[in-house]
Amino acid sequence: MGSGFSKMKKQARLMQDQFSQMKNKLETTLVEGSAGNGLVVVTLNGSKELKKITINPEALSDVEGLQDLILGAFEDAASKLGDENQMPGLPSGMPWM
C-alpha cells in the first residue's frame, strides 16, 4: 500500500508542477488584437487579462464607435489565443483555469 501511495504523491506533485508551468506560460504569453485598421490595439496575456490598450487620436471623435472598436480589438486578440489556454489532456472547450 505504501508504494502505491508514494507513486500517487509523486504524480500529484508532477501535475502541480505542470499546472504551475502552464499558469506561468499563460501569464507571460502576450497577444495583440486590433480593430478599425489599427485605430485601437489591445494586448492580452494568455489568461485574457488586458495588459495594454492603444487608441489612435482619430478614434476619439466618436465615443460609440470607439467602444465598438475596443470590443472588436479585444475579441480579435482573444481569438488569436485560441486553444492555447487549454490544459493538455483536457477535452476541447474545458479551460483549466
C-alpha positions as CSV (number, residue, x, y, z in Angstrom):
1,M,0.0,0.0,0.0
2,G,2.8,2.4,0.8
3,S,4.4,2.2,-2.7
4,G,1.1,2.9,-4.4
5,F,0.6,5.9,-2.2
6,S,4.1,7.2,-2.8
7,K,3.6,6.8,-6.6
8,M,0.3,8.8,-6.4
9,K,2.0,11.5,-4.3
10,K,4.8,11.8,-6.9
11,Q,2.2,12.0,-9.7
12,A,0.3,14.7,-7.9
13,R,3.5,16.7,-7.3
14,L,4.3,16.4,-11.1
15,M,0.8,17.6,-12.0
16,Q,1.2,20.5,-9.6
17,D,4.5,21.5,-11.3
18,Q,2.8,21.2,-14.7
19,F,-0.1,23.4,-13.6
20,S,2.4,26.0,-12.3
21,Q,4.4,26.0,-15.5
22,M,1.2,26.4,-17.6
23,K,0.0,29.2,-15.5
24,N,3.3,31.0,-15.8
25,K,3.2,30.5,-19.6
26,L,-0.3,32.0,-19.7
27,E,0.8,35.0,-17.7
28,T,3.8,35.7,-19.9
29,T,2.2,35.0,-23.3
30,L,1.2,38.3,-25.0
31,V,-1.2,38.6,-28.0
32,E,-2.2,41.8,-29.8
33,G,-5.6,42.4,-31.4
34,S,-6.7,45.4,-33.4
35,A,-9.8,46.9,-34.9
36,G,-10.6,49.8,-37.3
37,N,-7.4,49.3,-39.3
38,G,-5.3,49.8,-36.2
39,L,-7.2,52.6,-34.6
40,V,-7.5,50.5,-31.5
41,V,-4.9,47.9,-30.4
42,V,-5.1,45.8,-27.3
43,T,-2.6,43.4,-25.7
44,L,-3.8,40.5,-23.7
45,N,-1.9,37.8,-21.8
46,G,-2.7,34.1,-22.2
47,S,-5.3,34.4,-19.3
48,K,-7.1,37.0,-21.4
49,E,-6.2,39.8,-19.0
50,L,-6.0,43.2,-20.6
51,K,-2.4,44.4,-20.4
52,K,-2.2,47.4,-22.7
53,I,-4.6,49.4,-24.9
54,T,-3.5,51.9,-27.6
55,I,-6.1,54.3,-29.1
56,N,-5.3,56.4,-32.2
57,P,-6.5,60.0,-31.5
58,E,-8.6,59.8,-34.8
59,A,-10.9,57.4,-32.9
60,L,-11.7,59.9,-30.2
61,S,-14.3,61.8,-32.1
62,D,-16.9,59.0,-32.0
63,V,-17.4,57.6,-28.5
64,E,-19.8,54.8,-29.5
65,G,-17.6,53.9,-32.4
66,L,-14.6,53.8,-30.1
67,Q,-16.4,51.5,-27.7
68,D,-17.1,49.1,-30.5
69,L,-13.5,49.3,-31.7
70,I,-12.3,48.4,-28.2
71,L,-14.6,45.4,-28.0
72,G,-13.6,44.3,-31.5
73,A,-9.9,44.6,-30.7
74,F,-10.3,42.6,-27.5
75,E,-12.2,39.9,-29.4
76,D,-9.6,39.8,-32.1
77,A,-6.8,39.3,-29.5
78,A,-8.9,36.7,-27.6
79,S,-9.5,34.7,-30.8
80,K,-5.7,34.7,-31.5
81,L,-5.2,33.0,-28.2
82,G,-7.4,30.1,-29.5
83,D,-7.0,27.0,-27.5
84,E,-3.6,28.0,-26.1
85,N,-5.2,28.3,-22.8
86,Q,-6.3,24.7,-22.8
87,M,-4.6,22.3,-20.4
88,P,-3.1,19.4,-22.3
89,G,-5.2,16.3,-21.8
90,L,-8.5,18.1,-21.2
91,P,-11.2,17.9,-23.8
92,S,-11.6,20.9,-26.0
93,G,-13.7,23.6,-24.5
94,M,-12.7,22.9,-20.9
95,P,-10.4,25.6,-19.7
96,W,-8.3,24.6,-16.8
97,M,-8.3,28.0,-15.1
